[in-house]
Amino acid sequence: MKNRALRRVALVAAVASTSALVLAGCSGGGGSASGGDGPVTLTVATFNDFGYTDALLKEYMDAHPNVKIVHNKAATSNDARANYFQKLGKTGLADIEAIEVDWLPEVMEYADLLAPVPDDLKSRWLDYKVKAATSPDGKLIGYGTDIGPEGVCYRSDLFAAAGLPTDREEVAKMLQGDWSTYFAAGDKYVAATGKPFFDSAGGTYQGAINQVEDAYENPDTGEIIATKNPEVKKIYDQVLKASATQSAHLGQWSDDWMAGLSNGAFATMLCPGWMLGVIEGNAPQVKGWDIANVFPGGGGNWGGSYLTVPSNGKNVAAAQELADWLTSPDTQIKAFENAGTFPSQTDALKNETLLGNTNAYFDNAPVGQILTDRAEAVKVSPYKGKSYFQINDAMQKALTRVEDGTQDAATSWQQWATEVDALK
C-alpha cells in the first residue's frame, strides 16, 4: 500500500518541544489506565521523532477516556540522555522515558530503578532486541521501539549531473561491495562535479564501526580495547582519507547539515529507516532523494530505542499499559508510516502493510521491503559495554576536529586515545 505522508520533522535548537493532548473524558485513573477512581495524566518523553503523532496518541486516549497524555520531545538524544541520568531514581522524569540503544550499558547499571517489562511480552521482539535490554538476573527493562537497518540515501538529480546511475537498482549494483567500493563511487562523483559525496566523517564512521562486533570493549572481561583494536584504527584512517575530498564536513544535526539536506551540499548519506523522516522533514520541496537497497560491507544497524518506565513514577501501572500499546505490532506499523521508525516487533516484520509500504517522497521507493531486506542483511550486533557511549562520543569529536581543521588526523587520534585511557 502507499505510505501516508511522513510526518514533517523540524529538529530545532531549543532543548525541547512539548505537545499536550487534551483530556478526553473522565472517570477511571489511579495506577491503572483502564480503571480506578480518577483521571490519569501520563507524560511521555522522547527525542528526534518516534512517530508518536498527536493523532496516534489520541487513539489511545479515545480508547482510555480517563487518560491524558503529555508528550515532551527533546531536540536531540544527547539532551534526553543528560536529563535521564541526572534524574533517574530521583524526581522529574516522565512516566515513560525513551532511551537509545547506545545508553543501555549505563542504563543496565540502574535496572533496579526501572519497572520490568511483563514476562508475557518478552517474545514479541527480535531476540537481539530483548537480549540487549535484559539484566543478568533476567529482568527486561525496556519496551523495544524501532531498529535502524541501513540503506544508502542518494540524490538522483545530483547523480544524473555526475553521470552516475540514478535508478535505485542500478545504484545498488554500483555500491555493492565493501567500504572501498562506496568511496570509489565517491571519487567518481567528486571528479565529475567537484562537490562533496557524503555528509560527514562522523556519520560515515558510525556506519562502519557498527559492523565491528567488539570494537571498544572486551565482552568477557570488560577491558577497554578501543585504542588497541586495529579495526578501529583502520576505519578511522579510511574514513578520514575519503573525507579529505568527499565529505561536506557537516556535523549531523547541525543547522548547516539540515540545510544541506535540501541545498545539495552532499549527494549521499547512510540511511537507517528513521532518517527518512528527518530528510523529508528538512527538505520537503526537494525532488530527487531516493534510497538504494544496499549498504557498504553488507548490512548495518544504526540506532534503535526503547521505552522505559521509572519504578518511582506516580502512575507505573498505567505507564506500563501505555508502553505496551506504543510498542505493539499495530502501533509500530503506524509509527513507521509516520516517521520511518522501523519495527522491532517480529509480528510487525511480517505485516503486509509494512512489506508493501512505499514512500512517495523517495520516488515511491518500496521502503518496507528495502528496509526488511536491510534488516535481514545485518550479521553483527556490536557489543556495547558501560564505556561505549563515552568512547564513541569522544571519537565523534575526534573526527570533527579533523574535519574542521582544528587538528590533523594523528594528533586528534592521540587526544582521543588519551581520553579513552582516562576511562580505564
C-alpha positions, -999 to +999 in steps of 0.1 A: +000+000+000+010+036-003+027+052+026+010+081+043+029+113+040+057+110+065+054+134+094+074+165+088+102+169+113+117+201+124+148+195+146+150+228+164+178+242+185+156+245+215+160+219+242+125+205+238+092+210+222+060+199+240+026+190+227-001+185+254-030+164+243-064+172+257-080+150+283-108+131+266-134+124+291-135+115+328-137+086+353-111+059+359-075+065+368-052+058+397-024+035+389-041+018+360-050+033+327-082+012+325-097+016+359-096+035+392-114+065+407-098+095+389-082+108+357-046+099+349-021+122+332+008+103+317+039+120+305+060+105+276+095+118+270+111+111+236+137+127+212+141+132+175+109+116+161+094+083+173+064+086+151+041+094+180+019+120+164-009+138+182-033+117+161-017+084+172-017+093+209-053+105+206-062+069+195-051+057+229-069+084+248-101+078+228-099+041+239-090+051+275-111+082+283-096+086+317-062+092+303-045+124+292-011+121+275+015+148+275+043+143+250+076+160+256+102+158+228+138+167+234+157+182+204+185+156+205+192+123+221+221+139+240+197+163+257+174+135+266+203+114+279+216+141+302+182+146+317+176+109+321+208+101+341+205+133+361+170+124+374+168+086+373+159+074+408+151+109+419+122+131+407+114+149+375+114+121+349+084+114+327+061+084+334+076+069+302+112+077+292+126+068+258+163+057+257+187+050+229+203+016+225+238+032+230+228+041+265+219+006+275+252-004+292+248+026+316+211+021+320+215-015+330+236-004+360+203+011+373+180-017+363+165-018+398+152+018+393+130+007+363+098-012+363+103-046+345+085-054+313+060-082+320+072-116+311+044-123+287+056-096+264+092-107+260+085-129+230+072-100+209+105-086+199+136-097+179+159-118+201+188-094+200+164-065+209+154-083+240+189-096+249+204-061+248+179-048+274+179-078+298+198-077+331+219-106+343+191-117+365+167-119+336+149-085+340+138-069+308+139-031+314+128-017+281+099-019+257+115-022+222+105+005+197+125+007+165+157-008+150+178+010+124+186-012+094+205+010+069+204+016+032+221+044+012+200+075+006+211+095-025+201+124-046+192+110-081+193+145-096+229+151-084+239+116-096+225+124-130+245+156-132+276+135-124+269+109-150+262+082-124+233+057-124+201+071-110+178+040-109+178+026-074+186-009-086+215+003-107+228+024-078+226-007-056+247-026-081+273+003-082+276+004-045+276-033-038+308-043-020+329-031+008+336+005+020+363+009-006+336+004-033+315+032-017+345+056-016+354+047-052+320+058-063+326+090-042+358+096-061+339+094-094+313+118-082+338+144-069+358+141-101+327+149-122+313+176-100+339+190-077+313+187-049+311+165-017+298+129-019+287+123+017+277+145+046+303+139+073+331+117+086+312+111+118+281+097+102+301+075+078+324+063+106+293+053+126+280+031+098+313+013+096+320+009+133+286-007+138+298-036+118+326-044+143+314-069+169+338-059+197+351-025+187+357-008+220+354-033+249+361-069+256+327-086+263+342-112+285+365-091+307+351-056+303+386-043+294+387-013+271+404-023+239+394+006+217+428+022+213+445-012+206+419-025+182+433-024+146+398-024+131+390+009+149+422+025+136+416+011+101+381+026+099+393+059+114+420+062+088+399+051+058+370+074+066+393+104+071+412+097+039+379+098+020+367+127+040+395+149+027+379+151-007+344+136-004+329+149+028+308+181+031+322+184+067+287+190+080+282+175+115+249+157+117+221+176+134+238+209+129+219+237+112+242+235+082+237+198+079+199+202+080+202+229+053+224+205+033+196+180+030+179+205+007+206+226-009+226+198-025+256+201-002+261+163-004+248+135-027+246+105-004+243+096+033+239+064+053+202+059+060+185+039+088+148+039+084+143+067+110+164+090+088+138+091+061+115+113+081+144+135+090+153+141+053+118+148+042+111+170+072+140+192+065+139+191+027+101+189+019+103+206-015+133+187-029+127+163-058+154+137-061+160+119-028+159+081-032+171+051-012+190+021-026+188-015-012+225-017-004+249-009+024+288-009+023+301-041+038+268-059+036+245-048+064+244-024+093+221-013+120+223+023+134+203+031+164+170+019+178+154+028+210+133+016+240+107+029+263+114+026+300+091+031+330+108+046+361+097+025+391+092+055+413+067+072+390+033+082+401+015+060+376+036+030+370+009+005+361-008+030+337+026+038+322+033+001+316+000-003+299+007+027+276+042+015+269+028-019+259+004-003+234+031+020+220+053-010+212+025-033+200+027-046+163-001-024+150+013+008+167+048+001+155+035-001+119+017+033+124+049+048+139+068+036+108+043+051+085+045+084+104+083+087+107+101+057+091+109+041+125+114+005+115+097-020+137+115-044+161+083-065+166+085-099+150+048-099+140+052-064+126+080-075+103+056-100+086+029-074+082+017-069+046+013-032+053+050-030+062+062-051+033+041-033+008+049+002+021+061+027-004+073+063+001+061+089-023+088+114-013+116+089-021+103+084-056+078+058-045+106+036-032+094+003-017+109+012+017+091-015+036+107-043+015+141-024+013+144-020+050+132-055+057+160-068+033+185-045+050+174-058+085+180-094+073+214-084+060+226-074+095+250-101+107+267-083+136+252-070+168+280-049+183+289-053+219+284-021+238+298-021+273+294+005+300+320+029+284+307+026+249+289+059+248+318+079+262+343+063+239+322+067+208+312+103+217+349+111+221+356+095+187+329+116+170+346+147+185+380+135+172+366+131+137+351+166+139+384+182+150+400+168+118+371+179+096+370+214+109+408+217+106+415+221+143+438+191+144+454+167+119+444+130+120+473+118+140+470+145+167+433+140+170+437+102+173+462+107+201+439+130+220+411+105+217+434+077+229+443+098+259+407+105+267+398+068+264+427+058+286+413+081+313+382+059+314+401+028+324 
